[in-house]
């Protein structure tokens, strides 16, 4: 049934030369296109992506959201049914993509979050600050909009038509929480599925540093509270 729908995978990537080939090798055959959104890499990320036939788009403005938005620009004329977002550091399991996509195709969900919290995590894969940050953000979204999430994880799938309705804007740390808040405010049909999670290859650009953790935390809390006063 999944093969009957058109599916694109978007992978934001910054210096993922070592991990990206492993990610791309495990993408399921039912995926129609893989787009690597190169976010100003200075290593061989672009070369390894092109080697296996992925589409590469370049966004030199550093930021997770900026890379995702550039990739979305690239698919505007392609009429995909489902868009999957996946990290390029090999912490997610691409072979579990059927879990993330199936609720959209079989049960008409708009947005499916791959939750690392309810899934199986390798010891040390999620740092304590990431676990706490996910809990706090999820708690506040439940409090303010009565939508239950357990995770802000990057592994997720969304109907392309629903993605367009969200009018995503964030260009850095707030991309995932913006999507989930807007889905709640627009009362999209959402669900979570358990996904596995392992230690990433290389160092995290966000939770791997005190500065990155602080910036991400401030941005996420800012988006949550500012969204209370936006339509």
Protein Blocks (a to p, Z undefined) as FASTA:
>chain_A
ZZmpccddddddehillmmmmmmmmpcfklmbdcdddehiablmlmmmmmnopacdddfb
gcfklmmmmmmmmmmmnopabdcdddfkomacfklmmmmmmmmmmnopabdcddfklmcc
dehkacfklmmmmmmmmmmmmmmnopacfbfcfbdcddfklmmmnopabfblmmmmmmmm
mmmmnopacddddddddddedjdfklmpmklmmmmmmmmmmmmmmmmmpZZ
